[in-house]
Amino acid sequence: NLDSLPAIETGSPLFALVILFWAMTAYVHILFAAAVNRDATSIERAGREVELVAPAVWATATLLGGVIVAAIYWFMHHSALRRP
């Protein structure tokens, strides 16, 4: 029940920290998505296959899923575990 949770007032330092946290999270997601898009595009330009979906889809998934999706992308495309 959300009514039992204490409210965070907009002028409080806690509110500022929450806003800062979410702004930094969004910034990191955007940076990782741009990096994944750039890498996947360069893979395609080199004549290799991007696994599963197009670079734009990987970038969008990373934008939404963040570091976890970026790690999955890296494992699928750059780790020693990837298929030859």
Order of alpha helices (4+ residues) and beta strands (2+ residues): alpha-alpha-alpha
